[in-house]
Amino acid sequence: MDPKLRAAFNADFTPEKYAALVRCVNETKKWPADFRISETPIFLTREFTDEVTRAANEIIAATRTPEFAQHAASAVPKQLEVPNESGHPNFHVVDFAICAEGDRLVPRLIELQAFPSLFGFQLLLLGCIREEYPVIPRHWTSSFGGIKDDAYLDLLRRTIIAESDPENVILLDIEPEKQKTRVDFAATEKLLCIRSVCVTKIRKRERQLFYERDGREVRIERIYNRVIFDELVRRPDLNLPFRFQDDLDVTWVGHPNWYFRISKHSLPFLKTQRASPAFFADEFPAFAKATAGTPADDKISNYVLKPLYSFAGHGVDMDPTREKIDALENPHEWILQKKVDYAAFVPTVGGQKSKAEIRMMFVWPENDHDPTLVNNLVRMSQSKMMGVDFNIDKTWVGASIALHEG
């Protein structure tokens, strides 16, 4: 990380400036951020920026091969498969832990998703950081490839709205006003003029869907889909007026099937330099060796157990055992991924050092040949796991962004 800007930032930091940052985030939109904002961004060197960019592009390239398509063919549970799948996902996000390798910091793949992230909020956060922390030079940016704010918004618009009128495009979720990411929904509404709509507020007539906007019934042409299927399955109380599995006259952005095709299900396939070893739980090599009567080369305790179809860390077991694996009802719906050792590399004003992971965020408009890396998201921690629930009462942790010289 860049030591010069880190030293300047820490020397200039005050609690009052952080309070102003939080106010900027929470007062700019109709909904506040329901997650902790970190006191600081992280500052990347050109070397690390190039390395994490290259690693993310290698991961994306690996998901565009015929071999990967064959691997992903079985990823979607049959009962959840949605018709009219798009030719490619509209979004890619690739999560890397920042780890130490000798005296260097390196990215190590932990997860990936073909699902939208906080594409609106990150632009809001960048603006607030620039406003409240003037010690950061203006040419330091969170975007990649020289993309400026206007070009970023144009890519989002071409991906989400395309040729439709914004009023015919909705952001769809379950009770969006209650979601932790609702600040992103509010930012997206301001940037793109599309409304957030609950799945229960849709009306269906034949193959068409409608919603109410300012007292009028408006037809839905495109759905910016933020519904997470494992949450939908856990909510049998919802009285849905349509089924995702219906043959609907709408365009999904992104299509729900890609949520499964590019996900934790992909990790056992990926063998790039920065990908950690991963296996379906029923294919873990140690099990095969034990069956053959030979000792295992690797221990289960060196791995983390993750359910394929969960989100935001739900169901992750940091201390798996053979007994736990044997007790799984369907071990092929779980993966074992080798643990990574996050580096504590962000010096704080209080003296402790924080860890971080970085999410590289791609958008892919329908008619573009390739996805475009546009922005990033950072999560910071001082505990064993990254989630906010694991960092209660800590500071210099939470949601942030990585900046580098533009």
N, C-alpha and C positions, 0 to 999 in steps of 0.2 A: 504494500500500500504506500501511498505517497507520504513520506514522513514530514516534509516541509509544511504542506497544507494542514496535516493533522496537528502539528505543533501550534500553528497559527490559530486554528479553529479552537483548540482547547484553551489556549491563552485568552482568547476573546470571549469564550463562553460565559454566560451568566444564566441563572435560573429564570430571570425576567425575560431573556430572549427566547428561552424554550417555551415559557408560558405564552408569549406572543405568537410563536409558531403554532401551538395548539389552538389558540383562538382563531388564527387565520384559517386553519383547516376546518374548524367546527362552525365558524360563522359565515363561511363563504357559500355554503349549500344549505338546502332545507333540512338535511339530516346530518347529524354529527358522525364522526368516526367512532364506531363502537369497538375499537381496539386501540391498544396503546401505540402512540407515535414515539419513536426513539428520539433522543435528544440530538442525534447526529446522523448525517449521511456517512457513507464510507467513501474514501478517495482512492481511486484506482490509478496505478501507474500505467503508462502506455503498454508496458510488457504484459501486465496481467490483463488489461483490456483486450489486447490482441489474442492472448491465450484463451480467455473465456469465450470470446467471440468465435474463435476457430473451433473450440470444443462444442459449442452449441450448434454451429453449422454442420459439424460432422455427425452429431446426433440426428439432426433433421434429415440429412442426406441418407442416413441408414434407414430411416422410416419410409423412404421413397423407392425402395428396391422391390423387385418381384418376390424376393425371398421374404421380405418383411410382410408383404401383402398376404403371403401364404400363412405366415405365423399369426397374423392378426385376424384371419378369416374366422377363427373360432372364438374371438374375444367377446362378442356381443351375446349376452344371454338371450336365448330364443324368445322368451316371454317379453323381453324389453326391446326387441328389434323394431326400428322405426322405418317406414317405407321411404322411398325417394331419396336415397343417400346421395350426397354430393360427391363429385369426383375427387375432391381433396378437402382436408379440414380448412376452416377459415382462420383457425388460431392454433398456435403452438406455444407452449411455455415449457421451458427446460430449467429444472432446479439443480443448482450445484452447491454443495457444501464447500466452504473455503477452508482448505486444509494445509498443513505444513508438510513440505517434502524437502528434507534437509534444511537449508536456510531460505527456501523459497516458499511462497504461498501459491497453491495450485487449486483449480476447480476440480471437484469430484462429483460426478452425477449421482443424484439421489432419487429424483423422480422426474417425470415428464407427463404432460397432459395436452390433448387437443381440445382445450376448453378455455373460454375467456377468463382472463384475470382482471386486475384492477386497471384497465387501460385508461379510464377516465380519471380516476383518483390520482394516479401517479403524475399526471400532468398538473393537477391541482397542487399536489405536494411539492413538486419541483418549484412552482411559482411561489409558494409560501416560504420555502427554504431560501430562495433568492431574495425575497423581500425582507425576511427577518434576520438573515445571517449575511450581511454585506461583506464580511471577511472573505467569503467564497468568491473568487473571480467569476465574472459573468460568462466567460468562455468555457467554464466547466459545465458539462452537460450530462444528462442521463441517457440521451439518445445515441444511436449508432449510425455510422455511414454518412455523417454530415446532415442528417435529417433535422430540420428546424420545426418549430411548433406548428406552422401552417401546413407543412408537408405531412407531419404526423397526423394532424386532424383530417387531411385529405385522404390518407390511407385508411383511417378508421371509417370515414364516411363512405368510401368506395367499398369497403368490406361489409359494413353493417347495413347501410341504406341503399347502396348501389343506385339504380335508376328510379327507385320508388320515391314517393312523397314521404317526408318524415312522419306525417301523421298516420301513414299506413304501415309503419314499422313500430314494434313494441319490444321492450325488454321484459322477458317473462321469467317469473320466479314464484316461489311459494311465499305468500305474505311478504312481499319485498320490503315493506315498511318495518319488518321485524328482523331482517337479515343483518348479520354483522357487517356485510359489505354494502349496506344501503347508501353509505356516503359515495361509493363509486356509482351507484345507480343515479344519485342526484347529480353528480358531476357529468355523467353521460347524458342526462336529460338536458343540462345546460349547454353542453358542447354540441349535441346532435339533434336536440329538440324531439327526442323520442321518450315516451312515457313508460314508466314501470307499471306492469299489470300483473295481478295475481292470477294463477292458473284457474282459480274458482270464479273469476270475473269474466271469463270468456263466454261468448255465445256462439253456438254452432248451428248453421243451416246448410244441410246437405254436406258438401265438401269445404264450405267456406267458414272462416272464423271472423268474429266481430268483437269489438270492445266499445265501451262508452267513453267519449272524450268531449268534455265541455258540454254535456247534455245531448250529444249526437251519437248515433251508432255509426262506427267507422269500421270499414273492412280492414282486416289484417292481411298484408301481403308478405311480410317478412317478420320472422321472430328471432330476435337476438336472445338466444337461449341461455339462461343462467340457472335453469333447474338442474339440480344434482339428483340423479336417480336414486341413490341410496337414501336420501332424505325423503323423496317422494314415496318410496316403498315403506318407509317408517311412519307415514301419515295416512293410515287407512280412514281417518276421519274426514279427509277431504272429499267433497262431493264434486268430482270433476265433470264438467259439461262436455268434455271430449276426451278421447284417448290418444296418447302419443302414437299408438300403433295404428290409428286410423289413417286412411289414404286421404290426406288433406291437400287442399289447393293453397299451400303456403310454401315459402322457402325458409328452411331452417338455417340460422347463422349462429354458431356452427351446428351442423347436423348432429343429433344426439348419439348416433352410432359411433362417431369419432371419439366421444368421451371414453368409450371402452377400447376401441382399436388402438389408440395411442394413449397409454396409461401405464400403471404398474405391470399390466400384462405384457408390456413391451420389454421390460427390464431384462428377463432371461435371454432375450434375443440379442441385445446390444452388447457388442464386444469392442467398443472403441477404447482408445487409450485412457480416457477419463471416466469410463464407466466402471463401477464396482461390480464384482461378480454377484450374480443373482440367479436363483433357481426356483422353479415351482416346488412347493414343499414336498410333493411326492416324488420329485426327481433329484432331490439333494444328493450329491455324490456319496456322502458319508453313509446314507441309508443303503445304497447299492453295495458299497464295500462291506458293510456289516453283514449284509445278506450273504456275501461271498465268503465270509469268514476271515476277512482281512481287516486290519485296523484302519480307521478313518484318517485321512490326511488333514482334515479340517474339522473343527469342533462347532457344534451348533451354537455354542455360546459366543462365537465370533460373529454371529449373524443377528439381524433383526427380523422379526416375523411381521409381515404386513398383509392385511386382507386386500384382495384385488379391487374390490368395489366399495371403497370407502374414501372419505375426503377429509382433509384438515386434520390428519393424524388419528382419526377414530380407529380403535381396534389394534393399534400398533403395539407389539410386545417387544420390549428391548431385551428381555431375558428368556428367550425360548428354550425349551428342553425337548428331548425325544418324547417324553410323556405327553407334553402339550401337543406336539405334532400328531402323535398317534390318536389323540382325542378329537382331532378336527373332523367334522362331518364330511367335508369335501376338501382335502388338502390341495387339490389342483386349483382351488380358488384362493390360495395363499402363496406368497413368495417368501423365500429367505434371501435377504440381501446382506452382503458383508458390511459390517459396521465401518463407518468412517470416523476419523478423529478430527473433529472441528478444531481449528486453531483459535486460541484466544489472542487476537491480534489488534484489537481496537483499544488503545489506552483511553481510559476515562478520567474525568476530573477527580473522581473519588479514589483513583488508584487501581481499581480492578480493571481487567480487560474483558471485552465482550467478544463473542463469537458471531459469525454471520453466515448466512447462505444467500445466494443471489439467484433470482429468477430472470431468465432471458426470455423476452416476450416478442413473439412474431405475429404478424397479421398476414393474411393471404386472400386478397380479393379474388372473386370468382374467375375473372378473365386474365389474371396475372399468371405467368409461367412458373414463378417461384415465390415462396414466402419471403417477407421482408422483416428483418430484425429491427424493431423500432424503439424499444425501451427496456427498462429493467425494474425489478422490485427487490428489496432487501428485507430480510427478517433477522433481527439481532437477539442474542440470548446470552445469559450467563449460567444456564443450567444444562442438564443432560439433553433436553429436548428443546425445540425451537418455539413451540406454541406459547401463546400468551398465558394460558393456564399454568404453564410450568415456570413462569417468571414473575409471579405475583410478588409485589413489594420490592421489585428490583428496578434500578434505573439504567439508562443507556441500553435499553432493550426495546423490542417491538418493531413496528413497521417503519421502513426507511427506504432509501434509494441510494444507488451507487453513482458517483459522479466521476468523470474523467475529462481530460483536456480535449475540447472540441477542435 
